[in-house]
Amino acid sequence: MMMVMTEEQIEILRHQIVAYTIISEQLCEMYKSFIVQQEDSFGTGERDLYCDPLMESEAHKIAWRQRWAPTPAQFQILENLFVQDSRTPSKQKIKEITIALAQHGPIAESNVHNWFQNRKAKSKKKKRSASQFTTK
């Protein structure tokens, strides 16, 4: 069953799309000013931003976000901790790790937590593929 929109409904939809576009642009500008303030507080002059290539129009700039990438020192510390204990650390341990890693660059507790979860998943995947390779 196909529904047909009336001209009035189409006009309302057009207005809603325009409003969404304006709100998206305003949010994008607010986000940009937030990033600038954040950079000023961290003292970094470079942003690591990425965006879905399908969302590059002016109306979709809100899809951009800052992505954390560990510094080489942070990465090495995290790897060493993972080798010692491959479990995801407790909340208290994550706080301690975050404080230690903050000496080597900006980092959040969520970055540490996610890094350990991703690293554990990578390790499990590597073990699975290694066991499949040896059984074939």
C-alpha positions in Angstrom: 0.0 0.0 0.0 1.6 3.2 -1.1 0.8 6.5 0.7 0.9 9.7 -1.2 1.7 13.0 0.6 -0.4 16.0 0.2 1.2 19.3 -0.9 0.6 20.6 2.6 2.5 17.6 4.1 5.3 18.1 1.6 5.6 21.8 2.5 5.7 20.9 6.2 8.4 18.4 5.5 10.4 21.0 3.6 10.2 23.4 6.6 11.3 20.6 8.9 14.3 19.8 6.7 15.3 23.5 6.6 15.0 23.7 10.4 17.1 20.6 10.8 19.8 22.0 8.6 19.9 25.3 10.5 20.1 23.4 13.8 22.8 21.1 12.5 24.9 24.1 11.3 24.5 25.8 14.7 25.5 22.6 16.5 28.5 22.3 14.3 29.6 25.9 15.1 29.1 25.2 18.8 31.2 22.0 18.5 34.0 23.9 16.6 34.2 26.5 19.4 34.2 23.7 22.0 37.1 22.1 20.2 39.0 25.3 20.1 38.5 25.8 23.8 39.5 22.3 24.5 42.7 22.7 22.4 43.5 25.9 24.3 43.2 24.1 27.6 45.3 21.1 26.4 47.7 23.3 24.4 47.5 21.1 21.3 47.5 22.8 18.0 46.3 19.9 15.9 43.0 18.1 15.7 42.6 14.5 14.6 39.1 14.7 13.1 37.3 12.3 10.9 34.0 12.0 9.2 32.0 9.6 7.2 32.6 10.5 3.6 28.9 10.2 2.9 28.2 12.9 5.5 30.4 15.7 4.2 27.7 18.2 3.3 27.3 21.5 5.3 24.2 20.1 7.0 26.0 17.1 8.3 29.2 18.6 9.8 27.9 17.6 13.3 29.0 14.0 12.4 32.6 15.1 12.9 34.2 14.2 16.2 37.6 14.2 17.7 39.4 10.9 17.9 42.0 9.9 20.4 45.2 8.3 19.2 47.8 7.2 21.8 51.2 8.8 21.7 54.0 6.2 21.2 54.8 6.4 24.9 51.2 5.9 25.9 50.9 3.0 23.5 54.0 1.3 24.9 52.8 1.7 28.4 49.3 0.3 27.5 50.9 -2.7 25.7 53.2 -3.5 28.7 50.2 -3.4 31.0 48.2 -5.6 28.7 51.0 -8.2 28.6 51.1 -8.3 32.4 47.4 -8.8 32.7 45.1 -9.1 29.6 41.9 -8.4 31.6 40.1 -5.0 31.4 41.3 -3.1 34.6 38.9 -2.0 37.3 37.6 1.5 37.4 40.1 2.5 40.1 43.0 1.0 38.1 41.8 2.8 34.9 41.8 6.1 36.8 45.4 5.4 37.9 46.5 4.4 34.4 44.8 7.5 33.0 46.7 9.8 35.4 50.0 8.1 34.5 49.3 8.3 30.8 48.3 12.0 31.0 51.9 12.9 31.5 52.5 11.8 27.9 49.5 13.5 26.3 45.8 14.1 26.6 43.7 11.1 27.5 40.4 10.2 29.1 39.4 7.3 31.2 37.1 6.1 28.5 40.1 6.0 26.1 41.9 3.6 28.5 38.8 1.4 29.0 38.1 1.2 25.3 41.7 0.5 24.4 41.8 -2.5 26.8 38.5 -3.8 25.4 39.7 -3.4 21.8 43.1 -4.9 22.6 41.5 -7.9 24.3 39.2 -8.5 21.3 42.2 -8.2 19.0 44.1 -10.8 21.0 41.2 -13.2 21.0 40.7 -12.8 17.3 44.4 -13.5 16.7 44.3 -16.7 18.9 41.2 -17.9 17.0 42.8 -17.4 13.6 46.0 -19.0 14.8 44.1 -22.1 16.1 42.1 -22.3 12.8 45.4 -22.2 10.9 47.0 -25.0 12.9 43.9 -27.2 12.7 43.7 -27.0 8.9 
